[in-house]
Amino acid sequence: DKNKYQLVISASKNSGASELRFVAVFKDGTISDIKTKLSVDPRGYIYQEGSNFLGFGKKQEMRVEDARATIYQKDGNDWKVWDAGKYFQQNPQTTDSSGEYTFFVPKGEYYLEVKKAGFRTYKTEPFKIDGEMLNKNIKIAPWIDSRLYIVIPILSLAFLLIFLRVRKRSQK
């Protein structure tokens, strides 16, 4: 009577397509049953390749927290930070412990820049989007290989011991 409608959609976090069904029952008793598909695309994420075993061992993807993903849009011959506020989004986005980010952008030409303290800045090549989500998985590299944090102190200690031994011999 008062044109009230309610629609609740519960989507899986897993990617893929699911059936989506709308059923409307009208005042006169007629029913409209509409079936369609709902596609779930996963969010993009920022990661580094590394190992949890002091930098040694099997390499795996490790999600990067607090990475700053900024998307730039081509405006004539210039590149400008995309105005996400017009689309009720934030730009840049800072990743959480899952390293995830997503931008829903209109048709245009863009590039993505990722910054994180201790890591090299990463910039994608320019790409075109036809009005969809940006959810690329981005691998970033630290400035220094994490294994060096173990190797350098060990080598320093070895050189110190050699120096002390040589010094002790020369004093005899």
Buried (B, 14 or more C-beta within 10 A) or exposed (E): EEEEEEEEEEEEEEEEEEEEEEEEEEEEEEEEEEEEEBEEEBBBBBBBEBBEEEBEEEEEEEBBEEBBBBBBBBEEEEBEEBEBEEEEBEBBBEBEEEBBBBBBBEEBEBBBBBBBEEBEEBEBEEEEBEEEBBBBEBEBEBEEEBEEEEEEEEEEEEEEEEEEEEEEEEEE
